[in-house]
């Protein structure tokens, strides 16, 4: 079965470059403005021919796409050879991508359809929910509990033993210093609520 990527934007192409295989991209039909040979409309996706990774940075959009995929769709997970897992006691959910130079410590649970873009760090005993996105250089410290559909911007930091609820956006370079219990956008150091999510 061939590998394919859902999405054809910058993140999708970065993921394809790290996987280093001939890649077919599938995109929503409404975004297929000028088809290229390796970019196909999602309406033509056949789950008997491809296994896929959904490479859309926005966790909510990624979640919505997975919900719409055919029932028999198979998802592959990929861990870049330069990524470091310090023990074999961590779990990675299906459809997840662990990018180059990322470090995953001991006893970590990574949810389904997670994207660690590159050079990310996940500390010991951390639980990361489904559809988590970590942009380059971001860090989740040990013992954290991160909800579903959380977006952690480039060089963002979540301190140890904190809890973050579902549907949160943490801006670039933000430092989360206390629990986040409201779905919203958070920026700055210490991270503060900027606006509610729509």
C-alpha positions as a LaTeX table, in Angstrom:
\begin{tabular}{lrrr}
\hline
Residue & $x$ (\AA) & $y$ (\AA) & $z$ (\AA) \\
\hline
Unk1 & 0.00 & 0.00 & 0.00 \\
Unk2 & 1.40 & 3.42 & $-0.97$ \\
Unk3 & 1.76 & 6.34 & 1.41 \\
Unk4 & $-0.10$ & 9.56 & 0.71 \\
Unk5 & $-0.44$ & 12.89 & 2.47 \\
Unk6 & $-3.66$ & 14.81 & 3.02 \\
Unk7 & $-2.77$ & 18.43 & 2.35 \\
Unk8 & $-0.30$ & 20.06 & $-0.03$ \\
Unk9 & 0.78 & 23.23 & 1.78 \\
Unk10 & 4.11 & 24.02 & 3.39 \\
Unk11 & 3.72 & 21.64 & 6.32 \\
Unk12 & 2.64 & 18.77 & 4.06 \\
Unk13 & 5.64 & 19.31 & 1.81 \\
Unk14 & 7.99 & 19.49 & 4.82 \\
Unk15 & 6.61 & 16.19 & 6.08 \\
Unk16 & 6.99 & 14.63 & 2.63 \\
Unk17 & 10.60 & 15.88 & 2.46 \\
Unk18 & 11.37 & 14.18 & 5.78 \\
Unk19 & 9.70 & 10.91 & 4.80 \\
Unk20 & 11.70 & 10.88 & 1.54 \\
Unk21 & 9.33 & 8.76 & $-0.46$ \\
Unk22 & 7.53 & 9.49 & $-3.69$ \\
Unk23 & 4.49 & 11.37 & $-2.46$ \\
Unk24 & 0.91 & 11.74 & $-3.63$ \\
Unk25 & $-1.01$ & 14.60 & $-2.03$ \\
Unk26 & $-4.78$ & 14.75 & $-1.65$ \\
Unk27 & $-6.52$ & 18.07 & $-1.05$ \\
Unk28 & $-10.13$ & 19.18 & $-0.67$ \\
Unk29 & $-11.60$ & 19.60 & $-4.13$ \\
Unk30 & $-12.36$ & 23.29 & $-3.55$ \\
Unk31 & $-8.64$ & 24.00 & $-3.01$ \\
Unk32 & $-7.47$ & 22.17 & $-6.14$ \\
Unk33 & $-7.01$ & 25.27 & $-8.29$ \\
Unk34 & $-4.33$ & 24.08 & $-10.72$ \\
Unk35 & $-3.82$ & 20.31 & $-10.43$ \\
Unk36 & $-0.29$ & 18.96 & $-10.49$ \\
Unk37 & 0.49 & 15.37 & $-11.35$ \\
Unk38 & 1.05 & 14.37 & $-7.73$ \\
Unk39 & $-1.82$ & 16.45 & $-6.26$ \\
Unk40 & $-5.25$ & 14.86 & $-6.46$ \\
Unk41 & $-8.74$ & 15.82 & $-5.28$ \\
Unk42 & $-9.80$ & 14.25 & $-2.02$ \\
Unk43 & $-12.98$ & 13.00 & $-3.70$ \\
Unk44 & $-10.77$ & 10.55 & $-5.64$ \\
Unk45 & $-9.08$ & 9.10 & $-2.56$ \\
Unk46 & $-9.28$ & 5.30 & $-2.47$ \\
Unk47 & $-8.53$ & 3.74 & 0.96 \\
Unk48 & $-7.66$ & 0.43 & $-0.68$ \\
Unk49 & $-4.67$ & 1.98 & $-2.47$ \\
Unk50 & $-3.19$ & 4.40 & 0.06 \\
Unk51 & $-2.44$ & 4.77 & 3.75 \\
Unk52 & $-2.29$ & 8.40 & 4.79 \\
Unk53 & $-1.01$ & 11.02 & 7.19 \\
Unk54 & $-3.09$ & 14.20 & 7.53 \\
Unk55 & $-0.60$ & 17.06 & 7.31 \\
Unk56 & $-2.66$ & 20.14 & 8.16 \\
Unk57 & $-1.22$ & 22.37 & 10.89 \\
Unk58 & $-4.56$ & 23.51 & 12.34 \\
Unk59 & $-5.59$ & 20.76 & 14.80 \\
Unk60 & $-9.32$ & 21.44 & 14.44 \\
Unk61 & $-9.15$ & 21.21 & 10.65 \\
Unk62 & $-7.06$ & 18.03 & 10.90 \\
Unk63 & $-9.67$ & 16.55 & 13.24 \\
Unk64 & $-12.49$ & 17.49 & 10.85 \\
Unk65 & $-10.71$ & 15.90 & 7.89 \\
Unk66 & $-10.13$ & 12.64 & 9.75 \\
Unk67 & $-13.81$ & 12.60 & 10.68 \\
Unk68 & $-14.74$ & 12.89 & 6.98 \\
Unk69 & $-12.35$ & 10.24 & 5.68 \\
Unk70 & $-13.76$ & 6.88 & 4.48 \\
Unk71 & $-14.35$ & 4.37 & 7.26 \\
Unk72 & $-11.67$ & 1.96 & 6.03 \\
Unk73 & $-8.91$ & 4.59 & 5.79 \\
Unk74 & $-5.59$ & 3.41 & 7.20 \\
Unk75 & $-3.24$ & 5.94 & 8.80 \\
Unk76 & 0.51 & 5.58 & 9.02 \\
Unk77 & 2.72 & 7.05 & 11.71 \\
Unk78 & 6.24 & 8.16 & 10.91 \\
Unk79 & 9.20 & 8.78 & 13.21 \\
Unk80 & 12.17 & 10.47 & 11.59 \\
Unk81 & 15.45 & 8.54 & 12.01 \\
Unk82 & 17.05 & 11.53 & 13.79 \\
Unk83 & 14.27 & 11.71 & 16.39 \\
Unk84 & 15.33 & 10.40 & 19.81 \\
Unk85 & 13.16 & 8.22 & 22.03 \\
Unk86 & 15.17 & 7.77 & 25.21 \\
Unk87 & 13.33 & 4.60 & 26.23 \\
Unk88 & 10.86 & 2.19 & 24.67 \\
Unk89 & 8.20 & 3.11 & 27.25 \\
Unk90 & 6.49 & 5.81 & 25.18 \\
Unk91 & 3.50 & 5.35 & 22.88 \\
Unk92 & 2.74 & 7.14 & 19.61 \\
Unk93 & $-0.85$ & 7.14 & 18.33 \\
Unk94 & $-1.82$ & 6.26 & 14.77 \\
Unk95 & $-1.45$ & 8.85 & 12.05 \\
Unk96 & 1.19 & 10.80 & 13.99 \\
Unk97 & 4.38 & 12.38 & 12.65 \\
Unk98 & 7.51 & 12.84 & 14.77 \\
Unk99 & 9.85 & 15.15 & 12.88 \\
Unk100 & 13.60 & 15.38 & 12.67 \\
Unk101 & 15.63 & 16.20 & 15.79 \\
Unk102 & 12.65 & 15.78 & 18.10 \\
Unk103 & 13.23 & 14.28 & 21.56 \\
Unk104 & 10.66 & 12.18 & 23.40 \\
Unk105 & 11.57 & 11.26 & 26.97 \\
Unk106 & 10.39 & 8.26 & 29.02 \\
Unk107 & 6.78 & 7.20 & 29.65 \\
Unk108 & 5.20 & 9.65 & 27.23 \\
Unk109 & 1.82 & 9.06 & 25.62 \\
Unk110 & 1.30 & 10.82 & 22.29 \\
Unk111 & $-2.24$ & 10.86 & 20.95 \\
Unk112 & $-3.51$ & 10.07 & 17.46 \\
Unk113 & $-2.79$ & 12.40 & 14.53 \\
Unk114 & $-0.17$ & 14.41 & 16.41 \\
Unk115 & 2.44 & 16.44 & 14.52 \\
Unk116 & 5.80 & 17.22 & 16.12 \\
Unk117 & 7.16 & 19.38 & 13.32 \\
Unk118 & 10.89 & 19.36 & 14.06 \\
Unk119 & 13.26 & 19.86 & 17.01 \\
Unk120 & 10.43 & 19.48 & 19.51 \\
Unk121 & 10.83 & 18.07 & 23.02 \\
Unk122 & 8.26 & 16.17 & 25.08 \\
Unk123 & 9.24 & 15.60 & 28.72 \\
Unk124 & 8.84 & 12.48 & 30.86 \\
Unk125 & 5.39 & 11.25 & 31.91 \\
Unk126 & 3.60 & 13.70 & 29.63 \\
Unk127 & 0.26 & 12.88 & 28.02 \\
Unk128 & $-0.47$ & 14.63 & 24.73 \\
Unk129 & $-4.03$ & 14.42 & 23.41 \\
Unk130 & $-5.16$ & 13.65 & 19.86 \\
Unk131 & $-4.53$ & 16.20 & 17.08 \\
Unk132 & $-1.74$ & 18.04 & 18.90 \\
Unk133 & 0.46 & 20.32 & 16.77 \\
Unk134 & 3.92 & 21.44 & 17.91 \\
Unk135 & 5.77 & 23.88 & 15.65 \\
Unk136 & 9.58 & 23.97 & 15.44 \\
Unk137 & 11.52 & 24.30 & 18.68 \\
Unk138 & 8.57 & 24.05 & 21.05 \\
Unk139 & 8.84 & 22.14 & 24.33 \\
Unk140 & 6.37 & 20.41 & 26.64 \\
Unk141 & 8.02 & 19.78 & 30.01 \\
Unk142 & 7.65 & 16.64 & 32.10 \\
Unk143 & 4.41 & 15.55 & 33.72 \\
Unk144 & 2.22 & 17.81 & 31.59 \\
Unk145 & $-1.26$ & 16.81 & 30.47 \\
Unk146 & $-2.17$ & 18.39 & 27.14 \\
Unk147 & $-5.72$ & 18.13 & 25.81 \\
Unk148 & $-7.02$ & 17.47 & 22.31 \\
Unk149 & $-6.59$ & 19.86 & 19.39 \\
Unk150 & $-3.91$ & 21.97 & 21.08 \\
Unk151 & $-1.60$ & 24.09 & 18.90 \\
Unk152 & 1.82 & 25.03 & 20.34 \\
Unk153 & 3.55 & 27.75 & 18.32 \\
Unk154 & 7.22 & 27.87 & 17.37 \\
Unk155 & 9.53 & 27.95 & 20.41 \\
Unk156 & 6.54 & 27.83 & 22.76 \\
Unk157 & 7.05 & 26.28 & 26.20 \\
Unk158 & 4.71 & 24.46 & 28.58 \\
Unk159 & 6.21 & 24.14 & 32.06 \\
Unk160 & 6.20 & 20.91 & 34.05 \\
Unk161 & 3.13 & 19.30 & 35.61 \\
Unk162 & 0.64 & 21.67 & 33.97 \\
Unk163 & $-2.73$ & 20.83 & 32.46 \\
Unk164 & $-4.03$ & 22.34 & 29.24 \\
Unk165 & $-7.66$ & 21.81 & 28.25 \\
Unk166 & $-8.89$ & 20.93 & 24.76 \\
Unk167 & $-8.92$ & 23.43 & 21.89 \\
Unk168 & $-6.17$ & 25.84 & 22.90 \\
Unk169 & $-3.78$ & 27.86 & 20.73 \\
Unk170 & $-0.47$ & 28.86 & 22.34 \\
Unk171 & 1.43 & 31.51 & 20.39 \\
Unk172 & 5.05 & 31.52 & 19.25 \\
Unk173 & 7.56 & 32.04 & 22.09 \\
Unk174 & 4.79 & 31.91 & 24.70 \\
Unk175 & 5.56 & 30.34 & 28.07 \\
Unk176 & 2.70 & 28.59 & 29.84 \\
Unk177 & 3.29 & 28.88 & 33.59 \\
Unk178 & $-0.08$ & 27.79 & 34.98 \\
Unk179 & $-2.94$ & 25.48 & 34.06 \\
Unk180 & $-5.10$ & 26.52 & 31.10 \\
Unk181 & $-8.76$ & 25.70 & 31.70 \\
Unk182 & $-10.46$ & 27.78 & 28.99 \\
Unk183 & $-10.33$ & 27.17 & 25.23 \\
Unk184 & $-8.74$ & 30.32 & 23.79 \\
Unk185 & $-5.61$ & 31.84 & 22.23 \\
Unk186 & $-2.75$ & 32.47 & 24.68 \\
Unk187 & 0.34 & 34.59 & 24.03 \\
Unk188 & 3.33 & 36.06 & 25.85 \\
Unk189 & 5.41 & 35.19 & 28.90 \\
Unk190 & 3.76 & 34.27 & 31.11 \\
Unk191 & 1.08 & 33.18 & 28.65 \\
Unk192 & $-2.18$ & 35.14 & 28.99 \\
Unk193 & $-5.49$ & 34.81 & 27.22 \\
Unk194 & $-5.66$ & 36.96 & 24.11 \\
Unk195 & $-9.04$ & 35.99 & 22.64 \\
Unk196 & $-11.60$ & 33.23 & 22.65 \\
Unk197 & $-11.55$ & 30.70 & 19.85 \\
Unk198 & $-14.40$ & 31.05 & 17.37 \\
\hline
\end{tabular}
